[in-house]
């Protein structure tokens, strides 16, 4: 066809050597010159994964055109806009929550979104008031329970702890299985 195919692979920093070898072979293949590969990875996570890092850094040399698009931290203004959009608040009302989100996520776009999702699922932090048909917040609760600045791991653990008990039981068993497991 006339239209190029786009293949997007996310979290490539966790890809195994075989997967990256396949991607490299596809990039080298002239028959696939109309295929656009979008490889998404966190550069901060590459240091511990030297073999994958070497494979990722060799791929641009194989292609004719490579575009590196770094995702930078969001500014306080961007997060204020996001909070305003998510909760349908005026910018002034969103600013105090945005300041807490920014402080706890350092503007990381992924964690900012996850943080908003987390607090909107906490009835004492951000909740939907059905009688007034609008979102409400307790800045005091947000400030006192805002633990992300201490540890992203604590944030992720708190998110996992919200899962249903049956899901947690399965996760406890599966964490001992290893890399691969069949659910059959």
For each residue, the residues with C-beta under 8 A, 3 or more apart:
1:
2:
3:
4: 34 35 36
5: 34 35 36
6: 35 36 38
7: 26 35 36 37 38
8: 38 40
9: 12 15 23 37 38 39 40
10: 40
11: 14 15 40 41 42
12: 9 15 20 23 39 40 41 52 56
13: 41 42 45 46 49 52 56
14: 11 45 49
15: 9 11 12 19 20 23 52
16: 19 20 52
17: 20 21 51 52 55
18: 21 22
19: 15 16 22 23
20: 12 15 16 17 23 24 52 55 56
21: 17 18 24 25 55
22: 18 19 25 26
23: 9 12 15 19 20 26 27 37 39 59
24: 20 21 27 28 55 58 59 62
25: 21 22 28 29
26: 7 22 23 29 32 35 37
27: 23 24 32 37 59 62 63
28: 24 25 62
29: 25 26 32
30: 33
31:
32: 26 27 29 35
33: 30
34: 4 5
35: 4 5 6 7 26 32
36: 4 5 6 7
37: 7 9 23 26 27 63
38: 6 7 8 9
39: 9 12 23 56 59
40: 8 9 10 11 12
41: 11 12 13 45 46 56
42: 11 13 45 46
43: 46 70
44: 47
45: 13 14 41 42 48 49
46: 13 41 42 43 49 52 53 56
47: 44 50 53
48: 45
49: 13 14 45 46 52 53
50: 47 53 54
51: 17 54 55
52: 12 13 15 16 17 20 46 49 55 56
53: 46 47 49 50 56 57
54: 50 51 57 58
55: 17 20 21 24 51 52 58 59
56: 12 13 20 39 41 46 52 53 59
57: 53 54 60
58: 24 54 55 61 62
59: 23 24 27 39 55 56 62 63 66
60: 57 63 66 68
61: 58
62: 24 27 28 58 59
63: 27 37 59 60 66
64:
65:
66: 59 60 63
67:
68: 60
69:
70: 43
71: 109
72: 107
73: 106 107 108 109
74: 78 79 82 102 107 108 109 112
75: 78 79 107
76: 79 80 98 99 102 107
77: 80 81
78: 74 75 81 82 107
79: 74 75 76 82 83 98 101 102 105 107 112
80: 76 77 83 84 91 94 95 98
81: 77 78 84 85 91 94
82: 74 78 79 85 86 98 112 113 116
83: 79 80 86 87 89 94 97 98 101 116
84: 80 81 87 88 89 90 91 93 94 98
85: 81 82 88
86: 82 83 116 120
87: 83 84 94 97 120 126 135 137
88: 84 85 134 135
89: 83 84 93 94 97 135
90: 84 93 94
91: 80 81 84 94 95
92: 95
93: 84 89 90 96 97
94: 80 81 83 84 87 89 90 91 97 98
95: 80 91 92 98 99
96: 93 99 100 139
97: 83 87 89 93 94 100 101 126 137 139 142
98: 76 79 80 82 83 84 94 95 101 102
99: 76 95 96 102 103
100: 96 97 103 104 139 142 143 146
101: 79 83 97 98 104 105 112 115 116
102: 74 76 79 98 99 105 106 107 112
103: 99 100 106 146 149
104: 100 101 111 115 146 147 148 149 155
105: 79 101 102 108 111 112 115 148
106: 73 102 103 111
107: 72 73 74 75 76 78 79 102 112
108: 73 74 105 111 112
109: 71 73 74 112 113
110: 113 114
111: 104 105 106 108 114 115 148 152 155
112: 74 79 82 101 102 105 107 108 109 115 116
113: 82 109 110 116 117
114: 110 111 117 118 155 159
115: 101 104 105 111 112 118 119 148 155
116: 82 83 86 101 112 113 119 120
117: 113 114 120 121
118: 114 115 121 122 155 158 159
119: 115 116 122 125 126 142
120: 86 87 116 117 125 126 127 135
121: 117 118 162
122: 118 119 125 126 127 141 145
123: 127
124: 127 138 141 145
125: 119 120 122 137 138 141 142 145
126: 87 97 119 120 122 135 136 137 138 142
127: 120 122 123 124 135 136 137
128: 134 135 136
129: 132 133 134 135 136
130: 133
131:
132: 129 136
133: 129 130
134: 88 128 129
135: 87 88 89 120 126 127 128 129
136: 126 127 128 129 132
137: 87 97 125 126 127 141 142
138: 124 125 126 141 142
139: 96 97 100 142 143
140: 143 144
141: 122 124 125 137 138 144 145
142: 97 100 119 125 126 137 138 139 145 146
143: 100 139 140 146
144: 140 141
145: 122 124 125 141 142
146: 100 103 104 142 143 149
147: 104 150 151 154 155 158
148: 104 105 111 115 151 152 154 155
149: 103 104 146
150: 147 154
151: 147 148 154 155
152: 111 148 155 156
153: 156 157
154: 147 148 150 151 157 158
155: 104 111 114 115 118 147 148 151 152 158 159
156: 152 153 159 160
157: 153 154 160 161
158: 118 147 154 155 161 162
159: 114 118 155 156 162
160: 156 157 163 168 171
161: 157 158 168
162: 121 158 159
163: 160 167 168 171
164: 167 168
165: 168 169
166: 169 170
167: 163 164 170 171
168: 160 161 163 164 165 171 172
169: 165 166 172 173
170: 166 167 173 174
171: 160 163 167 168 174 175
172: 168 169 175 176
173: 169 170 176 177
174: 170 171 177 181
175: 171 172
176: 172 173
177: 173 174 180 181
178: 181
179:
180: 177
181: 174 177 178
182:
183:
184:
